[in-house]
Amino acid sequence: MKPKERMAIPRQKAKELAVANRITNFDEVTSGFDEETAIKEANRCLQCKKPVCRDGCPIHNNIPKFIELLREKKFEEAYWTIRETSSLPAVCSRVCPHEFQCEGSCIRGKKGDPVAIGMLERYLVDWMVDHNKDISRECALPNNKKVAFVGSGPASMTAAFHLAHDGYTCTIFESLPAFGGMLTVGIPAYRLPRDIINAEFDALKSCGVEVINNKTIGKDKTLEDLKNEGFEAVFIGIGAHASRKLGVEGEDLDGVLHGVDYLRRVNLGEDMDLGPNVVVVGGGNVAIDCARTALRMGSDKVFILYRRTIEEMPAAAAEIHHLEEEGVKIEFLAAPVKIHGENGKLTKIECIRMELGECDASGRCRPVPVEGSNFMIEADAIIPAISQDVEHIADKGTTFDLTRWNTFDVDEVTLQTSVPWVFAGGDAVLGPQTAAKAVYQGKVAAESIRRYLEGEDLRAGREPKEEEETE
Ligand SMILES: Cc1cc2nc3c(=O)[nH]c(=O)nc-3n(C[C@H](O)[C@H](O)[C@H](O)COP(=O)(O)OP(=O)(O)OC[C@H]3O[C@@H](n4cnc5c(N)ncnc54)[C@H](O)[C@@H]3O)c2cc1C
């Protein structure tokens, strides 16, 4: 096919559940491509000599190669090309914010729509499932060296996967009754079906990774206990699970539920009826997930308060589109200043209008309250979902150097903490970020732990990867 013909193909669209069929359940909203659509979309790829899409992917998947194999209908080979770099393609293909990563860098996006890289990856993952293909990999013989992992999110799962395949005995300690971290207790099932996570994680565990649930390191066991039990290295992948507070009066009233706490309870099976009127505060994916979850849990009037405008919203465009389709309104340039209640229960939220003030170097402008513009909203519940912080291991025996964002201060190349036998990665290091970044750091940490246990130089031949830390 000539480049001109490729350029003429429009971006293919995935089918979606009709609004009426999705807002009362947690069924997956977006369907995958069929074969014909996937090949048509793959034909849009220009196979650039300098594939900038690869630079945009936090895991550096070989995107042009898997797309080329896909369009030759070598689906299994294409899948394994992705698995060379990614441990969690089923998860990443569904939830990565592609528009800010691989698709955001795709050259076709400069004049029109980028190639739908995420949907093509998803096609291959789903093809392997539909054809009952084994996605586990060969395991090395056990070497009797033990490594412990704290938390069972994508960072730990990836690190454990690589080390277990190299013959290390890997045990993951998880404080919750479910494994998967924010993939399971944060992201709702209508975006990431649980059978998808389970199948992918089963493959990661296939070399004997053991997950022990309901064990909080720092409380049920200390890091020193792990050392005494023969674990020679530890990886900390505890994520960022402490909801950031609004810091306004009335935040302790009944009816105030913070974003990730609310989602965790719903995802662990609690029947959370918040009443008909729910207000969510925030502009990121977590806020949108809270609003769409509240709708599915039975609230009829859900809206979002965001202190900036739609241009500054950090959430993915597709998520904002789905939210609005489902009838959730966003009140822009408004923020809560006080939560009012009666008999310990929330009744009204006092808000103030905002306007955008000075902008920083990146062009992001500071919201400034408009004096005297206060107004009231009646509500049954408010869900502040403005960000998350790391909830550190309450282990008095071992202390770590931390950054000014209260994340683990690690060596940028090796992810080694200030305690030499302990490594850390994912949101615990980066602040709330993405699944793909956690996967990447899990892989980096696995290589460091392997070198540490084999007495090799941790840094030799490795370059730091530029990562932005978030507040
Ligand atoms: C609502 C929501 C939506 C999101 N949407 C997206 C999205 O669309 N796309 C995307 O790429 N990313 C998304 N993310 C972010 C993504 O889920 C995280 O970046 C990623 O899961 C971080 O992985 P992690 O392994 O570092 O930590 P986590 O996934 O947070 O896992 C940490 C685990 O450690 C456990 N733990 C904590 N402390 C202890 C302890 N002391 N002992 C034992 N266990 C402990 C926790 O219970 C948890 O299971 C979302 C996050 C949330 C909250």
The ligand as a Tripos MOL2 file, in Angstrom:
@<TRIPOS>MOLECULE
LIG
   53    58     1     0     0
SMALL
NO_CHARGES

@<TRIPOS>ATOM
      1 C1         -9.4000    5.4640   40.2560 C.3       1 LIG1
      2 C2         -8.1080    5.3060   39.5380 C.ar      1 LIG1
      3 C3         -8.1000    5.2820   38.1590 C.ar      1 LIG1
      4 C4         -6.9220    5.1170   37.4680 C.ar      1 LIG1
      5 N1         -6.9570    5.0700   36.1200 N.ar      1 LIG1
      6 C5         -5.8270    4.8160   35.4300 C.ar      1 LIG1
      7 C6         -5.8590    4.6860   34.0240 C.ar      1 LIG1
      8 O1         -6.8930    4.8280   33.3850 O.2       1 LIG1
      9 N2         -4.6920    4.4150   33.3840 N.ar      1 LIG1
     10 C7         -3.5100    4.2280   34.0550 C.ar      1 LIG1
     11 O2         -2.4940    3.9230   33.4340 O.2       1 LIG1
     12 N3         -3.4470    4.3730   35.3990 N.ar      1 LIG1
     13 C8         -4.5760    4.6540   36.0920 C.ar      1 LIG1
     14 N4         -4.5290    4.7920   37.4510 N.ar      1 LIG1
     15 C9         -3.2290    4.7320   38.1170 C.3       1 LIG1
     16 C10        -2.6680    3.3100   38.2390 C.3       1 LIG1
     17 O3         -3.6730    2.4400   38.6870 O.3       1 LIG1
     18 C11        -1.4880    3.3370   39.1780 C.3       1 LIG1
     19 O4         -0.5350    4.2560   38.6670 O.3       1 LIG1
     20 C12        -0.8200    1.9880   39.3370 C.3       1 LIG1
     21 O5         -1.7360    1.0130   39.7650 O.3       1 LIG1
     22 C13         0.3250    2.0910   40.3410 C.3       1 LIG1
     23 O6          0.8670    0.8170   40.5120 O.3       1 LIG1
     24 P1          1.7220    0.4380   41.8080 P.3       1 LIG1
     25 O7          2.1040   -0.9920   41.6220 O.co2     1 LIG1
     26 O8          2.7750    1.4330   42.0180 O.co2     1 LIG1
     27 O9          0.7390    0.5950   43.0550 O.3       1 LIG1
     28 P2         -0.7760    0.1650   43.3150 P.3       1 LIG1
     29 O10        -1.4290   -0.3270   42.0970 O.co2     1 LIG1
     30 O11        -1.3830    1.2900   44.0190 O.co2     1 LIG1
     31 O12        -0.6250   -1.0770   44.3130 O.3       1 LIG1
     32 C14        -0.1030   -0.9160   45.6050 C.3       1 LIG1
     33 C15        -0.5640   -2.0660   46.4780 C.3       1 LIG1
     34 O13         0.1740   -2.0620   47.6910 O.3       1 LIG1
     35 C16        -0.6840   -2.4290   48.7620 C.3       1 LIG1
     36 N5         -0.0640   -1.9490   50.0160 N.ar      1 LIG1
     37 C17         0.0810   -0.6730   50.4110 C.ar      1 LIG1
     38 N6          0.7350   -0.6260   51.5980 N.ar      1 LIG1
     39 C18         1.0010   -1.9140   51.9460 C.ar      1 LIG1
     40 C19         1.6710   -2.5190   53.0590 C.ar      1 LIG1
     41 N7          2.2060   -1.7780   54.0380 N.pl3     1 LIG1
     42 N8          1.7450   -3.8760   53.1060 N.ar      1 LIG1
     43 C20         1.2010   -4.6430   52.1020 C.ar      1 LIG1
     44 N9          0.5640   -4.1020   51.0270 N.ar      1 LIG1
     45 C21         0.4830   -2.7630   50.9450 C.ar      1 LIG1
     46 C22        -1.9820   -1.7410   48.4020 C.3       1 LIG1
     47 O14        -3.0950   -2.3220   49.0840 O.3       1 LIG1
     48 C23        -2.0380   -1.9830   46.8820 C.3       1 LIG1
     49 O15        -2.7100   -3.1690   46.5750 O.3       1 LIG1
     50 C24        -5.6970    4.9790   38.1820 C.ar      1 LIG1
     51 C25        -5.6900    5.0330   39.5760 C.ar      1 LIG1
     52 C26        -6.8770    5.1970   40.2550 C.ar      1 LIG1
     53 C27        -6.8680    5.2800   41.7380 C.3       1 LIG1
@<TRIPOS>BOND
     1     1     2 1
     2     2     3 ar
     3     2    52 ar
     4     3     4 ar
     5     4     5 ar
     6     4    50 ar
     7     5     6 ar
     8     6     7 ar
     9     6    13 1
    10     7     8 2
    11     7     9 ar
    12     9    10 ar
    13    10    11 2
    14    10    12 ar
    15    12    13 ar
    16    13    14 ar
    17    14    15 1
    18    14    50 ar
    19    15    16 1
    20    16    17 1
    21    16    18 1
    22    18    19 1
    23    18    20 1
    24    20    21 1
    25    20    22 1
    26    22    23 1
    27    23    24 1
    28    24    25 2
    29    24    26 1
    30    24    27 1
    31    27    28 1
    32    28    29 2
    33    28    30 1
    34    28    31 1
    35    31    32 1
    36    32    33 1
    37    33    34 1
    38    33    48 1
    39    34    35 1
    40    35    36 1
    41    35    46 1
    42    36    37 ar
    43    36    45 ar
    44    37    38 ar
    45    38    39 ar
    46    39    40 ar
    47    39    45 ar
    48    40    41 1
    49    40    42 ar
    50    42    43 ar
    51    43    44 ar
    52    44    45 ar
    53    46    47 1
    54    46    48 1
    55    48    49 1
    56    50    51 ar
    57    51    52 ar
    58    52    53 1
@<TRIPOS>SUBSTRUCTURE
     1 LIG1         1 GROUP 0 **** ****
